Structures are given as structure tokens and as C-alpha cells.
Amino acid sequence: MNDQVLTNTNTIDETDDKRTGRADDASKLDIKNLPDLLTVREVADLLRVSPLTIKRWGKRGKLPAIRINSRGDRRYKKEAVLWLLGVTEE
């Protein structure tokens, strides 16, 4: 039997390409310049949780969603998201 040693040949640059980029997306969102209605992904990025968590919070009433269009896409009011963050709008 031939013993072979497998090593991880990925360099740091290669693994950086595989990142989801969500942290980068969250850093681009400015609390002062948020749109009035936010998507599931935008809210998830702001709160640093999964989009599924945002949907669950909507079902439980913690973060009520507004359903738009015939597909029923969710949008969240900026004020509700800021309230969860403990930020008051000036």
C-alpha cells in the first residue's frame, strides 16, 4: 500500500476568493443613508444574522415584514430595523 500525504495547497489569496462577501456588503451599508424599505439580505447583513433568521423573526412578530408584488417578497421598514439595533433616528 502506498502512503500518500495530502496537504492543503490553497494559499490565502485563493481562500479569500471563496468568501461570501457579506461582511463587505454590511460595511457598505450606512445607517444614516438607508432606504425606507430594506430587503431580507440587507437587514441580515446589517444585523449580522442569516436571512432565514430575519424571515423567522417576521413570522414571530419580532420584525414585521411588508409583502410586496405578486411573489410576496419581503421588505422591512427602516425604523423597525433601527429599533432592533437600538438606534434612534434623528
N, CA, C and O atoms as CSV, one atom per row, in Angstrom:
chain,resi,resn,atom,element,x,y,z
A,1,MET,N,N,0.839,-1.178,0.000
A,1,MET,CA,C,0.000,0.000,0.000
A,1,MET,C,C,0.884,1.241,0.000
A,1,MET,O,O,1.853,1.324,0.755
A,2,ASN,N,N,0.554,2.172,-0.825
A,2,ASN,CA,C,1.337,3.390,-0.965
A,2,ASN,C,C,0.756,4.473,-0.063
A,2,ASN,O,O,-0.392,4.877,-0.249
A,3,ASP,N,N,1.525,4.948,0.907
A,3,ASP,CA,C,1.055,6.000,1.803
A,3,ASP,C,C,1.321,7.361,1.172
A,3,ASP,O,O,2.453,7.697,0.823
A,4,GLN,N,N,0.266,8.120,1.038
A,4,GLN,CA,C,0.406,9.463,0.478
A,4,GLN,C,C,-0.060,10.477,1.513
A,4,GLN,O,O,-1.038,10.258,2.229
A,5,VAL,N,N,0.640,11.555,1.572
A,5,VAL,CA,C,0.278,12.631,2.486
A,5,VAL,C,C,-0.382,13.728,1.661
A,5,VAL,O,O,0.211,14.265,0.726
A,6,LEU,N,N,-1.609,14.046,2.021
A,6,LEU,CA,C,-2.322,15.116,1.325
A,6,LEU,C,C,-2.159,16.399,2.113
A,6,LEU,O,O,-2.349,16.429,3.329
A,7,THR,N,N,-1.815,17.428,1.422
A,7,THR,CA,C,-1.658,18.723,2.077
A,7,THR,C,C,-2.591,19.720,1.425
A,7,THR,O,O,-2.965,19.574,0.262
A,8,ASN,N,N,-2.955,20.716,2.176
A,8,ASN,CA,C,-3.800,21.785,1.664
A,8,ASN,C,C,-2.911,22.757,0.895
A,8,ASN,O,O,-2.040,23.405,1.475
A,9,THR,N,N,-3.134,22.852,-0.395
A,9,THR,CA,C,-2.285,23.704,-1.228
A,9,THR,C,C,-2.902,25.078,-1.466
A,9,THR,O,O,-2.332,25.894,-2.190
A,10,ASN,N,N,-4.069,25.343,-0.858
A,10,ASN,CA,C,-4.688,26.655,-1.037
A,10,ASN,C,C,-3.864,27.733,-0.350
A,10,ASN,O,O,-3.441,27.574,0.796
A,11,THR,N,N,-3.647,28.800,-1.042
A,11,THR,CA,C,-2.976,29.932,-0.426
A,11,THR,C,C,-4.021,30.879,0.136
A,11,THR,O,O,-5.217,30.693,-0.089
A,12,ILE,N,N,-3.589,31.866,0.844
A,12,ILE,CA,C,-4.511,32.834,1.429
A,12,ILE,C,C,-5.305,33.552,0.345
A,12,ILE,O,O,-6.492,33.822,0.526
A,13,ASP,N,N,-4.672,33.859,-0.765
A,13,ASP,CA,C,-5.365,34.554,-1.851
A,13,ASP,C,C,-6.493,33.714,-2.427
A,13,ASP,O,O,-7.552,34.251,-2.753
A,14,GLU,N,N,-6.291,32.415,-2.558
A,14,GLU,CA,C,-7.314,31.548,-3.107
A,14,GLU,C,C,-8.510,31.425,-2.181
A,14,GLU,O,O,-9.649,31.392,-2.647
A,15,THR,N,N,-8.273,31.357,-0.873
A,15,THR,CA,C,-9.386,31.233,0.059
A,15,THR,C,C,-10.141,32.548,0.179
A,15,THR,O,O,-11.339,32.536,0.459
A,16,ASP,N,N,-9.488,33.662,-0.022
A,16,ASP,CA,C,-10.185,34.945,0.015
A,16,ASP,C,C,-11.213,35.055,-1.099
A,16,ASP,O,O,-12.245,35.703,-0.923
A,17,ASP,N,N,-10.948,34.432,-2.243
A,17,ASP,CA,C,-11.885,34.481,-3.356
A,17,ASP,C,C,-13.160,33.714,-3.060
A,17,ASP,O,O,-14.191,33.968,-3.683
A,18,LYS,N,N,-13.107,32.786,-2.127
A,18,LYS,CA,C,-14.253,31.949,-1.821
A,18,LYS,C,C,-15.158,32.542,-0.741
A,18,LYS,O,O,-16.202,31.970,-0.429
A,19,ARG,N,N,-14.778,33.656,-0.183
A,19,ARG,CA,C,-15.610,34.281,0.841
A,19,ARG,C,C,-16.936,34.721,0.239
A,19,ARG,O,O,-17.041,34.957,-0.965
A,20,THR,N,N,-17.928,34.826,1.082
A,20,THR,CA,C,-19.245,35.211,0.599
A,20,THR,C,C,-19.339,36.699,0.308
A,20,THR,O,O,-20.164,37.123,-0.500
A,21,GLY,N,N,-18.510,37.484,0.954
A,21,GLY,CA,C,-18.571,38.928,0.739
A,21,GLY,C,C,-19.618,39.621,1.586
A,21,GLY,O,O,-19.808,40.829,1.448
A,22,ARG,N,N,-20.303,38.898,2.456
A,22,ARG,CA,C,-21.371,39.507,3.243
A,22,ARG,C,C,-20.842,40.581,4.183
A,22,ARG,O,O,-21.499,41.605,4.370
A,23,ALA,N,N,-19.681,40.375,4.774
A,23,ALA,CA,C,-19.119,41.382,5.672
A,23,ALA,C,C,-18.804,42.649,4.885
A,23,ALA,O,O,-18.984,43.760,5.384
A,24,ASP,N,N,-18.335,42.478,3.660
A,24,ASP,CA,C,-18.066,43.638,2.814
A,24,ASP,C,C,-19.365,44.375,2.490
A,24,ASP,O,O,-19.397,45.606,2.480
A,25,ASP,N,N,-20.440,43.622,2.223
A,25,ASP,CA,C,-21.727,44.243,1.921
A,25,ASP,C,C,-22.242,45.031,3.121
A,25,ASP,O,O,-22.768,46.132,2.960
A,26,ALA,N,N,-22.096,44.483,4.309
A,26,ALA,CA,C,-22.572,45.152,5.516
A,26,ALA,C,C,-21.791,46.432,5.771
A,26,ALA,O,O,-22.358,47.417,6.244
A,27,SER,N,N,-20.511,46.432,5.467
A,27,SER,CA,C,-19.715,47.633,5.702
A,27,SER,C,C,-20.072,48.746,4.719
A,27,SER,O,O,-19.817,49.918,4.993
A,28,LYS,N,N,-20.661,48.387,3.575
A,28,LYS,CA,C,-21.069,49.399,2.594
A,28,LYS,C,C,-22.380,50.079,2.978
A,28,LYS,O,O,-22.665,51.182,2.513
A,29,LEU,N,N,-23.183,49.423,3.828
A,29,LEU,CA,C,-24.457,49.994,4.235
A,29,LEU,C,C,-24.220,51.044,5.309
A,29,LEU,O,O,-23.594,50.768,6.332
A,30,ASP,N,N,-24.713,52.224,5.076
A,30,ASP,CA,C,-24.571,53.323,6.019
A,30,ASP,C,C,-25.908,53.533,6.708
A,30,ASP,O,O,-26.921,53.749,6.043
A,31,ILE,N,N,-25.922,53.473,8.017
A,31,ILE,CA,C,-27.173,53.587,8.767
A,31,ILE,C,C,-27.875,54.911,8.483
A,31,ILE,O,O,-29.105,54.975,8.484
A,32,LYS,N,N,-27.116,55.943,8.246
A,32,LYS,CA,C,-27.714,57.260,8.011
A,32,LYS,C,C,-28.372,57.372,6.642
A,32,LYS,O,O,-29.263,58.201,6.452
A,33,ASN,N,N,-27.946,56.551,5.688
A,33,ASN,CA,C,-28.466,56.656,4.327
A,33,ASN,C,C,-29.187,55.397,3.874
A,33,ASN,O,O,-29.109,55.023,2.704
A,34,LEU,N,N,-29.880,54.749,4.780
A,34,LEU,CA,C,-30.617,53.546,4.421
A,34,LEU,C,C,-31.897,53.907,3.676
A,34,LEU,O,O,-32.493,54.951,3.942
A,35,PRO,N,N,-32.328,53.046,2.738
A,35,PRO,CA,C,-33.629,53.272,2.102
A,35,PRO,C,C,-34.749,53.031,3.112
A,35,PRO,O,O,-34.522,52.408,4.150
A,36,ASP,N,N,-35.945,53.515,2.821
A,36,ASP,CA,C,-37.073,53.358,3.742
A,36,ASP,C,C,-37.479,51.898,3.910
A,36,ASP,O,O,-37.892,51.487,4.995
A,37,LEU,N,N,-37.363,51.115,2.838
A,37,LEU,CA,C,-37.665,49.691,2.890
A,37,LEU,C,C,-36.418,48.897,2.541
A,37,LEU,O,O,-35.744,49.182,1.552
A,38,LEU,N,N,-36.117,47.898,3.361
A,38,LEU,CA,C,-34.907,47.092,3.190
A,38,LEU,C,C,-35.261,45.661,2.810
A,38,LEU,O,O,-36.295,45.142,3.232
A,39,THR,N,N,-34.414,45.027,2.020
A,39,THR,CA,C,-34.608,43.634,1.644
A,39,THR,C,C,-34.166,42.717,2.783
A,39,THR,O,O,-33.534,43.153,3.744
A,40,VAL,N,N,-34.513,41.445,2.652
A,40,VAL,CA,C,-34.115,40.450,3.643
A,40,VAL,C,C,-32.593,40.428,3.764
A,40,VAL,O,O,-32.053,40.421,4.870
A,41,ARG,N,N,-31.911,40.417,2.633
A,41,ARG,CA,C,-30.445,40.353,2.629
A,41,ARG,C,C,-29.834,41.589,3.289
A,41,ARG,O,O,-28.883,41.470,4.061
A,42,GLU,N,N,-30.371,42.772,2.991
A,42,GLU,CA,C,-29.831,43.999,3.587
A,42,GLU,C,C,-29.979,43.989,5.105
A,42,GLU,O,O,-29.056,44.360,5.831
A,43,VAL,N,N,-31.146,43.562,5.575
A,43,VAL,CA,C,-31.375,43.504,7.021
A,43,VAL,C,C,-30.456,42.466,7.664
A,43,VAL,O,O,-29.879,42.709,8.723
A,44,ALA,N,N,-30.327,41.316,7.020
A,44,ALA,CA,C,-29.457,40.262,7.546
A,44,ALA,C,C,-28.006,40.738,7.625
A,44,ALA,O,O,-27.308,40.457,8.599
A,45,ASP,N,N,-27.561,41.457,6.601
A,45,ASP,CA,C,-26.196,41.975,6.609
A,45,ASP,C,C,-25.999,43.010,7.712
A,45,ASP,O,O,-24.971,43.019,8.389
A,46,LEU,N,N,-26.987,43.877,7.888
A,46,LEU,CA,C,-26.885,44.897,8.938
A,46,LEU,C,C,-26.829,44.279,10.330
A,46,LEU,O,O,-26.046,44.703,11.179
A,47,LEU,N,N,-27.670,43.271,10.551
A,47,LEU,CA,C,-27.763,42.662,11.876
A,47,LEU,C,C,-26.800,41.502,12.068
A,47,LEU,O,O,-26.705,40.932,13.155
A,48,ARG,N,N,-26.079,41.155,10.992
A,48,ARG,CA,C,-25.099,40.067,11.024
A,48,ARG,C,C,-25.722,38.744,11.447
A,48,ARG,O,O,-25.179,38.018,12.279
A,49,VAL,N,N,-26.885,38.446,10.847
A,49,VAL,CA,C,-27.557,37.170,11.062
A,49,VAL,C,C,-27.921,36.587,9.698
A,49,VAL,O,O,-27.743,37.236,8.668
A,50,SER,N,N,-28.418,35.388,9.704
A,50,SER,CA,C,-28.826,34.711,8.480
A,50,SER,C,C,-30.128,35.308,7.939
A,50,SER,O,O,-30.969,35.760,8.716
A,51,PRO,N,N,-30.300,35.314,6.608
A,51,PRO,CA,C,-31.591,35.741,6.057
A,51,PRO,C,C,-32.755,34.882,6.575
A,51,PRO,O,O,-33.871,35.378,6.725
A,52,LEU,N,N,-32.497,33.614,6.843
A,52,LEU,CA,C,-33.536,32.757,7.395
A,52,LEU,C,C,-33.956,33.235,8.782
A,52,LEU,O,O,-35.135,33.152,9.127
A,53,THR,N,N,-33.029,33.726,9.570
A,53,THR,CA,C,-33.354,34.276,10.887
A,53,THR,C,C,-34.274,35.481,10.747
A,53,THR,O,O,-35.219,35.636,11.520
A,54,ILE,N,N,-34.005,36.326,9.773
A,54,ILE,CA,C,-34.856,37.500,9.539
A,54,ILE,C,C,-36.269,37.061,9.202
A,54,ILE,O,O,-37.231,37.628,9.718
A,55,LYS,N,N,-36.409,36.059,8.344
A,55,LYS,CA,C,-37.740,35.555,7.974
A,55,LYS,C,C,-38.451,34.967,9.188
A,55,LYS,O,O,-39.655,35.160,9.356
A,56,ARG,N,N,-37.714,34.249,10.035
A,56,ARG,CA,C,-38.309,33.675,11.246
A,56,ARG,C,C,-38.774,34.762,12.196
A,56,ARG,O,O,-39.848,34.658,12.788
A,57,TRP,N,N,-37.971,35.803,12.343
A,57,TRP,CA,C,-38.373,36.921,13.208
A,57,TRP,C,C,-39.652,37.568,12.682
A,57,TRP,O,O,-40.499,37.999,13.464
A,58,GLY,N,N,-39.788,37.636,11.375
A,58,GLY,CA,C,-41.013,38.175,10.789
A,58,GLY,C,C,-42.220,37.322,11.136
A,58,GLY,O,O,-43.279,37.857,11.464
A,59,LYS,N,N,-42.080,36.021,11.070
A,59,LYS,CA,C,-43.188,35.116,11.399
A,59,LYS,C,C,-43.574,35.223,12.868
A,59,LYS,O,O,-44.745,35.074,13.218
A,60,ARG,N,N,-42.600,35.479,13.722
A,60,ARG,CA,C,-42.854,35.572,15.168
A,60,ARG,C,C,-43.271,36.965,15.609
A,60,ARG,O,O,-43.627,37.165,16.771
A,61,GLY,N,N,-43.232,37.934,14.695
A,61,GLY,CA,C,-43.645,39.284,15.028
A,61,GLY,C,C,-42.545,40.164,15.588
A,61,GLY,O,O,-42.799,41.318,15.934
A,62,LYS,N,N,-41.337,39.652,15.685
A,62,LYS,CA,C,-40.228,40.447,16.214
A,62,LYS,C,C,-39.810,41.533,15.231
A,62,LYS,O,O,-39.417,42.629,15.630
A,63,LEU,N,N,-39.899,41.219,13.944
A,63,LEU,CA,C,-39.548,42.163,12.889
A,63,LEU,C,C,-40.567,41.996,11.758
A,63,LEU,O,O,-40.346,41.215,10.832
A,64,PRO,N,N,-41.678,42.726,11.835
A,64,PRO,CA,C,-42.746,42.523,10.854
A,64,PRO,C,C,-42.313,42.881,9.432
A,64,PRO,O,O,-41.624,43.874,9.199
A,65,ALA,N,N,-42.739,42.044,8.501
A,65,ALA,CA,C,-42.401,42.244,7.092
A,65,ALA,C,C,-43.578,42.840,6.343
A,65,ALA,O,O,-44.738,42.621,6.691
A,66,ILE,N,N,-43.256,43.591,5.316
A,66,ILE,CA,C,-44.244,44.092,4.367
A,66,ILE,C,C,-44.083,43.240,3.122
A,66,ILE,O,O,-42.979,43.116,2.593
A,67,ARG,N,N,-45.169,42.655,2.652
A,67,ARG,CA,C,-45.111,41.837,1.447
A,67,ARG,C,C,-45.416,42.707,0.238
A,67,ARG,O,O,-46.402,43.444,0.214
A,68,ILE,N,N,-44.545,42.605,-0.771
A,68,ILE,CA,C,-44.740,43.390,-1.982
A,68,ILE,C,C,-44.849,42.446,-3.172
A,68,ILE,O,O,-44.421,41.295,-3.085
A,69,ASN,N,N,-45.390,42.894,-4.234
A,69,ASN,CA,C,-45.577,42.242,-5.533
A,69,ASN,C,C,-46.272,40.881,-5.438
A,69,ASN,O,O,-46.596,40.414,-4.346
A,70,SER,N,N,-46.487,40.271,-6.564
A,70,SER,CA,C,-47.236,39.012,-6.620
A,70,SER,C,C,-46.439,37.835,-6.060
A,70,SER,O,O,-47.025,36.828,-5.662
A,71,ARG,N,N,-45.109,37.949,-6.024
A,71,ARG,CA,C,-44.285,36.875,-5.452
A,71,ARG,C,C,-44.282,36.899,-3.939
A,71,ARG,O,O,-43.921,35.908,-3.304
A,72,GLY,N,N,-44.676,38.006,-3.356
A,72,GLY,CA,C,-44.697,38.114,-1.901
A,72,GLY,C,C,-43.336,38.400,-1.295
A,72,GLY,O,O,-43.063,37.997,-0.164
A,73,ASP,N,N,-42.477,39.095,-2.034
A,73,ASP,CA,C,-41.160,39.454,-1.498
A,73,ASP,C,C,-41.322,40.268,-0.225
A,73,ASP,O,O,-42.267,41.043,-0.079
A,74,ARG,N,N,-40.388,40.079,0.688
A,74,ARG,CA,C,-40.438,40.774,1.973
A,74,ARG,C,C,-39.604,42.046,1.935
A,74,ARG,O,O,-38.529,42.091,1.338
A,75,ARG,N,N,-40.125,43.076,2.585
A,75,ARG,CA,C,-39.376,44.300,2.821
A,75,ARG,C,C,-39.611,44.683,4.275
A,75,ARG,O,O,-40.652,44.384,4.860
A,76,TYR,N,N,-38.628,45.344,4.832
A,76,TYR,CA,C,-38.678,45.710,6.251
A,76,TYR,C,C,-38.489,47.206,6.395
A,76,TYR,O,O,-37.640,47.803,5.733
A,77,LYS,N,N,-39.289,47.808,7.269
A,77,LYS,CA,C,-39.184,49.243,7.484
A,77,LYS,C,C,-37.873,49.575,8.179
A,77,LYS,O,O,-37.435,48.888,9.102
A,78,LYS,N,N,-37.269,50.641,7.705
A,78,LYS,CA,C,-36.001,51.100,8.275
A,78,LYS,C,C,-36.139,51.366,9.772
A,78,LYS,O,O,-35.239,51.042,10.546
A,79,GLU,N,N,-37.253,51.949,10.178
A,79,GLU,CA,C,-37.457,52.284,11.586
A,79,GLU,C,C,-37.459,51.038,12.469
A,79,GLU,O,O,-36.927,51.062,13.579
A,80,ALA,N,N,-38.061,49.942,11.978
A,80,ALA,CA,C,-38.118,48.703,12.757
A,80,ALA,C,C,-36.724,48.091,12.913
A,80,ALA,O,O,-36.380,47.575,13.977
A,81,VAL,N,N,-35.937,48.153,11.859
A,81,VAL,CA,C,-34.574,47.614,11.913
A,81,VAL,C,C,-33.716,48.450,12.857
A,81,VAL,O,O,-32.956,47.905,13.658
A,82,LEU,N,N,-33.835,49.757,12.764
A,82,LEU,CA,C,-33.066,50.632,13.651
A,82,LEU,C,C,-33.474,50.431,15.107
A,82,LEU,O,O,-32.634,50.505,16.004
A,83,TRP,N,N,-34.766,50.174,15.345
A,83,TRP,CA,C,-35.242,49.922,16.704
A,83,TRP,C,C,-34.574,48.653,17.255
A,83,TRP,O,O,-34.158,48.621,18.413
A,84,LEU,N,N,-34.474,47.605,16.415
A,84,LEU,CA,C,-33.799,46.377,16.849
A,84,LEU,C,C,-32.342,46.626,17.186
A,84,LEU,O,O,-31.790,46.010,18.097
A,85,LEU,N,N,-31.723,47.537,16.443
A,85,LEU,CA,C,-30.318,47.881,16.691
A,85,LEU,C,C,-30.158,48.797,17.902
A,85,LEU,O,O,-29.046,48.993,18.393
A,86,GLY,N,N,-31.272,49.358,18.383
A,86,GLY,CA,C,-31.213,50.290,19.493
A,86,GLY,C,C,-30.791,51.685,19.080
A,86,GLY,O,O,-30.282,52.459,19.890
A,87,VAL,N,N,-31.009,52.001,17.800
A,87,VAL,CA,C,-30.636,53.300,17.252
A,87,VAL,C,C,-31.887,54.122,17.038
A,87,VAL,O,O,-32.866,53.637,16.471
A,88,THR,N,N,-31.861,55.367,17.489
A,88,THR,CA,C,-32.997,56.254,17.228
A,88,THR,C,C,-32.621,57.187,16.079
A,88,THR,O,O,-31.506,57.703,16.002
A,89,GLU,N,N,-33.582,57.378,15.201
A,89,GLU,CA,C,-33.352,58.235,14.048
A,89,GLU,C,C,-33.478,59.697,14.466
A,89,GLU,O,O,-34.393,60.062,15.205
A,90,GLU,N,N,-32.572,60.512,13.997
A,90,GLU,CA,C,-32.582,61.929,14.369
A,90,GLU,C,C,-33.150,62.771,13.261
A,90,GLU,O,O,-33.238,63.991,13.396
